[in-house]
């Protein structure tokens, strides 16, 4: 399985390098369209290789998707935590009742012992 993962990562790296080499021409990215930039008076432009723009967009999309999904699943994680706390509280109560029953009530202790041997 480890070798399959290494082969997949090597193929992915080869594809990324191929895309980077094929798209190395510089592109100019403008903060605002020309008409709005003239109106506002801000004309921020940066020149980057096209492959860098593509890879940055992919990474930004993945991060936005992961964060969106994490926020969407918050209610499920919160419900699971509430259920876990409730289960732990009930287990503590059961242990407490068992220790009290073993010390004072012989009938409950006999029933507990018979239930354990089944």
Backbone as JSON, one array per atom type, in Angstrom:
{
  "sequence": "XXXXXXXXXXXXXXXXXXXXXXXXXXXXXXXXXXXXXXXXXXXXXXXXXXXXXXXXXXXXXXXXXXXXXXXXXXXXXXXXXXXXXXXXXXXXXXXXXXXXXXXXXXXXXXXXXXXXXX",
  "N": [[0.82, -1.2, 0.0], [1.99, 1.18, 0.7], [3.74, 1.62, -1.4], [2.02, 2.07, -3.5], [0.91, 4.48, -2.73], [3.2, 6.1, -2.87], [3.69, 5.92, -5.62], [1.4, 7.15, -6.63], [1.73, 9.76, -5.56], [4.09, 10.47, -6.89], [3.19, 10.48, -9.56], [1.3, 12.52, -9.38], [2.98, 14.67, -8.71], [4.52, 14.78, -11.06], [2.54, 15.53, -12.89], [1.85, 18.08, -11.86], [4.27, 19.46, -12.16], [4.48, 19.39, -14.94], [2.23, 20.93, -15.68], [3.04, 23.34, -14.53], [5.34, 23.95, -16.01], [4.24, 24.22, -18.54], [2.66, 26.44, -18.25], [4.08, 28.86, -17.66], [4.15, 31.5, -18.35], [4.05, 34.99, -17.65], [1.35, 36.66, -16.02], [-0.8, 39.45, -15.58], [-2.39, 40.49, -12.7], [-5.1, 42.33, -11.72], [-6.36, 44.38, -9.12], [-8.8, 45.77, -9.23], [-11.32, 46.34, -11.8], [-10.53, 48.26, -14.81], [-12.11, 50.62, -15.22], [-13.3, 51.06, -12.69], [-10.99, 51.27, -11.17], [-9.88, 53.65, -12.16], [-11.85, 55.43, -11.35], [-11.82, 55.18, -8.53], [-9.16, 55.56, -7.99], [-7.24, 53.78, -7.32], [-4.97, 51.5, -8.44], [-3.95, 48.7, -8.25], [-1.71, 46.29, -9.26], [-0.38, 43.09, -9.93], [2.15, 40.95, -11.1], [2.36, 37.64, -11.97], [3.47, 34.22, -12.49], [1.44, 32.1, -14.54], [0.92, 29.45, -13.68], [1.26, 29.64, -10.94], [-0.87, 31.24, -10.21], [-2.96, 29.49, -10.86], [-2.45, 27.24, -9.15], [-2.61, 28.5, -6.65], [-5.27, 29.28, -6.64], [-6.52, 26.77, -6.62], [-5.66, 25.74, -4.13], [-6.74, 27.69, -2.41], [-9.47, 27.29, -2.9], [-9.77, 24.66, -1.93], [-9.17, 25.08, 0.8], [-11.22, 26.87, 1.55], [-13.42, 25.19, 1.13], [-12.9, 23.14, 3.03], [-13.04, 24.58, 5.45], [-15.68, 25.52, 5.3], [-17.1, 23.09, 5.38], [-16.29, 22.16, 7.89], [-17.45, 24.1, 9.55], [-20.12, 23.62, 8.9], [-20.56, 21.07, 9.94], [-20.5, 21.51, 12.62], [-22.73, 21.42, 14.36], [-23.25, 18.69, 14.49], [-20.95, 17.7, 15.73], [-21.17, 19.01, 18.19], [-23.53, 17.9, 19.19], [-22.73, 15.23, 19.44], [-20.8, 15.53, 21.45], [-22.44, 16.37, 23.57], [-23.99, 14.06, 23.89], [-21.97, 12.24, 24.62], [-21.14, 13.33, 27.09], [-23.51, 13.01, 28.53], [-23.76, 10.22, 28.51], [-21.45, 9.51, 29.97], [-22.13, 10.65, 32.43], [-24.37, 9.13, 33.13], [-23.15, 6.61, 33.31], [-21.52, 7.04, 35.53], [-23.51, 7.36, 37.46], [-24.64, 4.77, 37.43], [-22.49, 3.23, 38.37], [-22.3, 4.31, 40.93], [-24.78, 3.59, 42.03], [-24.49, 0.82, 41.93], [-22.35, 0.4, 43.73], [-23.52, 1.32, 46.08], [-25.61, -0.51, 46.26], [-24.34, -2.94, 46.61], [-23.27, -2.69, 49.12], [-25.47, -2.45, 50.9], [-28.0, -3.66, 50.14], [-28.95, -6.89, 49.95], [-30.45, -8.4, 48.18], [-30.34, -7.02, 45.7], [-27.59, -7.25, 45.29], [-27.37, -10.04, 44.98], [-28.88, -10.35, 42.64], [-27.29, -8.88, 40.9], [-24.95, -10.42, 40.92], [-25.91, -12.8, 39.79], [-26.59, -11.91, 37.26], [-24.09, -11.37, 36.24], [-22.95, -13.86, 35.84], [-24.2, -14.99, 33.69]],
  "CA": [[0.0, 0.0, 0.0], [2.89, 2.32, 0.77], [4.3, 1.86, -2.73], [0.96, 2.64, -4.32], [0.82, 5.89, -2.34], [4.36, 6.78, -3.44], [3.49, 6.01, -7.07], [0.38, 8.19, -6.85], [2.33, 11.07, -5.29], [5.03, 10.75, -7.97], [2.41, 10.84, -10.75], [0.73, 13.85, -9.12], [4.08, 15.64, -8.82], [4.86, 14.91, -12.48], [1.47, 16.33, -13.52], [1.97, 19.46, -11.41], [5.45, 20.05, -12.79], [4.14, 19.57, -16.35], [1.34, 22.09, -15.76], [3.83, 24.53, -14.2], [6.23, 24.26, -17.14], [3.43, 24.62, -19.7], [1.98, 27.71, -17.96], [5.02, 29.72, -16.93], [4.07, 32.87, -18.85], [3.54, 35.92, -16.63], [0.04, 37.29, -16.22], [-1.02, 40.59, -14.69], [-3.63, 40.43, -11.94], [-5.52, 43.64, -11.27], [-7.26, 44.36, -7.97], [-10.1, 46.28, -9.67], [-11.4, 46.6, -13.25], [-9.92, 49.54, -15.18], [-13.03, 51.74, -15.0], [-13.43, 51.28, -11.26], [-9.68, 51.7, -10.68], [-9.75, 55.07, -12.49], [-12.81, 56.16, -10.54], [-11.37, 55.15, -7.13], [-7.8, 56.05, -7.93], [-6.36, 52.69, -6.87], [-4.71, 50.6, -9.54], [-2.98, 47.7, -7.78], [-1.48, 45.22, -10.23], [0.73, 42.2, -9.61], [2.46, 40.05, -12.19], [2.74, 36.32, -11.47], [3.35, 33.15, -13.48], [0.08, 31.57, -14.6], [0.78, 28.23, -12.87], [1.14, 30.05, -9.55], [-2.25, 31.68, -10.05], [-3.8, 28.29, -10.89], [-2.25, 26.45, -7.92], [-3.13, 29.28, -5.52], [-6.73, 29.2, -6.7], [-6.91, 25.42, -6.19], [-5.44, 25.64, -2.68], [-7.73, 28.55, -1.76], [-10.75, 26.6, -3.01], [-9.77, 23.55, -0.98], [-9.25, 25.6, 2.17], [-12.57, 27.39, 1.76], [-14.3, 24.03, 1.25], [-12.67, 22.48, 4.32], [-13.57, 25.44, 6.52], [-17.13, 25.51, 5.16], [-17.58, 21.79, 5.86], [-16.06, 22.11, 9.34], [-18.5, 24.92, 10.16], [-21.41, 22.98, 8.68], [-20.66, 19.9, 10.8], [-20.37, 21.89, 14.03], [-23.88, 20.97, 15.14], [-23.11, 17.25, 14.72], [-19.91, 17.5, 16.75], [-21.71, 19.48, 19.47], [-24.5, 16.89, 19.64], [-21.95, 14.07, 19.88], [-20.18, 15.87, 22.73], [-23.51, 16.32, 24.58], [-24.33, 12.64, 24.11], [-20.86, 11.63, 25.36], [-21.22, 13.79, 28.48], [-24.68, 12.37, 29.14], [-23.41, 8.81, 28.71], [-20.51, 9.44, 31.09], [-22.87, 10.95, 33.67], [-25.18, 7.95, 33.44], [-22.24, 5.53, 33.76], [-21.13, 7.34, 36.91], [-24.66, 7.05, 38.3], [-24.77, 3.32, 37.52], [-21.44, 2.77, 39.28], [-22.66, 4.74, 42.28], [-25.89, 2.74, 42.48], [-23.95, -0.52, 42.15], [-21.58, 0.36, 44.98], [-24.48, 1.43, 47.19], [-26.39, -1.74, 46.34], [-23.49, -4.03, 47.11], [-23.04, -2.49, 50.54], [-26.62, -2.48, 51.76], [-29.13, -4.47, 49.74], [-28.46, -8.22, 49.58], [-31.22, -8.89, 47.02], [-29.73, -6.43, 44.51], [-26.27, -7.84, 45.12], [-27.58, -11.38, 44.41], [-29.3, -10.18, 41.25], [-26.12, -8.41, 40.16], [-24.05, -11.56, 40.77], [-26.51, -13.76, 38.84], [-26.5, -11.31, 35.94], [-22.71, -11.42, 35.77], [-22.57, -15.23, 35.48], [-24.9, -15.4, 32.47]],
  "C": [[0.86, 1.25, 0.0], [3.44, 2.66, -0.62], [3.26, 2.46, -3.68], [0.82, 4.13, -4.01], [1.99, 6.67, -2.93], [4.22, 6.94, -4.95], [2.46, 7.09, -7.4], [0.97, 9.58, -6.64], [3.33, 11.45, -6.37], [4.28, 11.17, -9.24], [1.79, 12.23, -10.58], [1.8, 14.92, -9.25], [4.47, 15.86, -10.28], [3.81, 15.75, -13.21], [1.58, 17.8, -13.13], [3.16, 20.16, -12.05], [5.18, 20.31, -14.28], [3.24, 20.79, -16.54], [2.13, 23.37, -15.5], [4.72, 24.93, -15.37], [5.44, 24.76, -18.34], [2.79, 26.0, -19.5], [2.88, 28.66, -17.17], [5.0, 31.17, -17.41], [3.51, 33.79, -17.77], [2.18, 36.49, -17.02], [-0.09, 38.41, -15.2], [-2.38, 40.44, -14.03], [-3.92, 41.82, -11.4], [-6.48, 43.5, -10.1], [-8.67, 44.76, -8.37], [-10.12, 46.37, -11.19], [-10.91, 48.01, -13.56], [-10.83, 50.73, -14.89], [-13.18, 52.07, -13.52], [-12.11, 51.78, -10.67], [-9.46, 53.18, -10.99], [-10.66, 55.91, -11.62], [-12.33, 56.28, -9.09], [-9.97, 55.73, -6.99], [-6.82, 55.02, -7.41], [-6.2, 51.72, -8.03], [-3.61, 49.63, -9.12], [-2.92, 46.56, -8.78], [-0.28, 44.4, -9.77], [0.91, 41.25, -10.78], [3.02, 38.75, -11.62], [2.73, 35.32, -12.62], [1.96, 32.53, -13.41], [-0.09, 30.33, -13.72], [0.63, 28.58, -11.39], [-0.28, 30.53, -9.25], [-3.18, 30.46, -10.0], [-3.68, 27.51, -9.59], [-2.78, 27.19, -6.69], [-4.66, 29.22, -5.49], [-7.22, 27.83, -6.24], [-6.77, 25.29, -4.68], [-6.46, 26.49, -1.92], [-9.11, 27.9, -1.8], [-10.85, 25.43, -2.04], [-9.91, 24.04, 0.46], [-10.64, 26.15, 2.48], [-13.56, 26.24, 1.93], [-14.14, 23.32, 2.58], [-13.25, 23.28, 5.47], [-15.1, 25.43, 6.48], [-17.7, 24.21, 5.72], [-17.4, 21.67, 7.36], [-17.12, 22.93, 10.07], [-19.87, 24.26, 10.03], [-21.62, 21.8, 9.62], [-20.56, 20.23, 12.28], [-21.52, 21.36, 14.87], [-23.8, 19.46, 15.42], [-22.05, 16.96, 15.78], [-20.4, 17.92, 18.12], [-22.7, 18.46, 20.03], [-23.77, 15.64, 20.14], [-21.3, 14.32, 21.23], [-21.23, 15.85, 23.84], [-23.88, 14.89, 24.91], [-23.23, 11.94, 24.92], [-20.9, 12.04, 26.83], [-22.38, 13.14, 29.21], [-24.39, 10.9, 29.44], [-22.46, 8.65, 29.89], [-21.2, 9.71, 32.42], [-23.7, 9.75, 34.08], [-24.32, 6.78, 33.9], [-21.78, 5.77, 35.19], [-22.28, 7.02, 37.87], [-24.83, 5.55, 38.49], [-23.72, 2.76, 38.48], [-21.77, 3.11, 40.72], [-23.77, 3.86, 42.85], [-25.39, 1.33, 42.76], [-23.18, -0.6, 43.45], [-22.49, 0.49, 46.18], [-25.25, 0.14, 47.38], [-25.56, -2.88, 46.92], [-23.28, -3.9, 48.61], [-24.27, -2.7, 51.38], [-27.7, -3.46, 51.38], [-28.63, -5.82, 49.23], [-29.18, -8.76, 48.35], [-30.63, -8.33, 45.73], [-28.35, -6.99, 44.24], [-26.38, -9.23, 44.53], [-27.99, -11.29, 42.94], [-28.13, -9.75, 40.37], [-25.16, -9.57, 39.9], [-24.61, -12.55, 39.76], [-26.47, -13.22, 37.42], [-25.1, -11.38, 35.38], [-22.3, -12.81, 35.31], [-23.24, -15.69, 34.2], [-24.04, -15.3, 31.29]]
}
